[in-house]
Amino acid sequence: MAEAEPLVENWRRRFDASAAAGIPAHVTVLFPFLDVELISAAVIGDLTTLIAGHDSFTVRFDESGRFPDVLYLAPTPDQPLRALTESIATRWPEAPPYGGQFAEVIPHLTVAHGQPSRIFGEVELADRLPVTATISSVSLFVSDGQCSRCHANFPMLGASSNTPPRQPGSVSIHNS
């Protein structure tokens, strides 16, 4: 999510291991996804078709929130992100969001993760919000256990569109 990167890049590099692993600022659609050896041409084809049926949309990050060990930016609206998660998780029930750990999946852009709560107080974001982003694709990231890389990008074309997306904004799916 290039629009948010200038705001969160330094904080993520210091306080979010996914940044060090090579994953840019993003809102996760589904994690964990299939193991990399299960990501076949058929899976890529199914993802292409499924994601192409979703319309691109614009989100606004105008406030931060917290989970017990996460500081994040909250996207508004979050319903299009929830719909993406639901559609992918429905197609691959063997890969429930966050391993089925949570009753509700809350879309968010992680700024800091796994840090003491006092660190969250050090992260200064409010004076630089809001940030607006147009989401027009979903990226599939795969990991070798240490580094992550983008394996594929899937444009969101909308149910009746045959035109490519307008902006390069993206959300992501991760395998581990």
N, C-alpha and C positions, 0 to 999 in steps of 0.2 A: 504494500500500500504506500506508494511513493509519496503521496500527499502528507502522510503522517510521519514519514521517516525523519525529516529534519527536527521534528519535535521530540521524538522518542529515541533516536539513534544512540546518543551518548548514554542515556539511562539503560537502554536495553543491553548495550555492549558491556556495561558494568554489572547489571543485575538480572540478566535473563540469559541462561545458557543456550537457548535456541538461537540467539543472535550470534554467539560465538561459533555455533555449529553451521552457520551459513544461511539461516532463514531470516529473510527481511521482515520488517513490520508487517503484520497481517492479522486478520481475524480468522481463526480456525473454523472450518466448516465441519471437519470430521477428523478425530484423532482417537485412537490409532486406526489407520486404515489397514489394508491387506499387507502382508509381508511382501517385500519387493519381488520375490520369486513367483508370487501368485498374480502379479500385475501383467497380464497377458494382453495381446492385441484385442481380444474380446472384451476385457475389462476396460481398456482405453476406449474402444468403440462404444461401450455402454455408457461410460462417463461422458463422452462427447455428445451423445444423443440426449442424455438426461439433463446435462447442464445447459445445452443449447436451447432447451425448452423454457429456461428461465429468462426473464427480462433483466437487463442491466438496471441499476438503481443508484441513487445517491444517498450516502449516510453522512451524518454530522456527529462528530465527537465533541461534545461540549462539557463533559464532566468525567471525572475519574470515579472509580469504585474499587472495592476491596473484597477479596475472598480471604480466608485465613492466611494464606501465604502468597497472595498475588495482588499486585497493584495493576489496574487496567484502565483503559479508556472505554467508555460505554457508547456503542453506536446507536443512533436514532435515525430512522426506525430500525428495529432489530428483526422484525417479522420476515423480511426477505432472506435474511441470513438463517433464521430458524427453518424456513421453507427449504432452503438448500440442504441443510443438515438432515432434515426429515426425509427428503427425497433420496439422498444418498444412503442414509442408514436403512431406509425401507428396502432399497435394492440389495444392500449387503448387510443383512441382519447379523451376520457373524462378526461384524465390526461396529458394535454399538458405540456411540460417542463416549469418549473417555472410559472405554471398557465397561460401560454400564454403571459407573461409580456414582453418578448423580441423577436424581429424579428429574431435574430440570437442567437443560443445557442453556447457559446464558452467554450469548455472543459477546465477545470482548477482544480488545487488542491489548495483549500483555505488555506491560512496561517493565515490571520487576517481578521475579518469581523466586520463591524459596529463600527469601531474605528475612532477617529479623524485622519486626514491625517498625522499629525505630528508623530503619532505612527508608521505608515508605514515606516518612515525614520529611526526608531530605530531598525527595524528588519533587521538583518544582515544575508544574505543568499549567496550573490555572491561568496564569497571566498570558499564556500562549494559545489558549483555546478560544474559539472553536477551530477545528480542522474539518474540512469537508472533503469527501472522496467519492468519486463515481466508481462503482464496482461493475466491471463488465466482463470479468473472466474469473475462473477458478484455476489455481495452480496445484499440481500434485507434486509434493516434495517427498523424496525417498532418502533414507539414511543408511549409512554403512555402519552405524553405531557410534561414529565420532563426528562425521560431517554429513550435512544434508545438501541435496541438490534438487533443482527443479527437474522433474522427469517429464512433465507434459503440462501444457496450458489448454484450457477449455473455454472458448468464448461463450458468453451468455447472449444468445441471439433473440430470445423471446419466441413465443409460440407462433407468431405469424411473420417473423422477420427473416429475410435472406441476406441482410447486410451485416458486415463485420461490426464489432463494438467500436464506440467512439473513443473511449479512453483506455489506457493500459492498466487501470486500477484492478487489483486482484485480491481474492481471498484464497485460503489454502486448505488442502487436505494433506495430512502427514501420515506416513506409515509407521514411524517410531520416533 
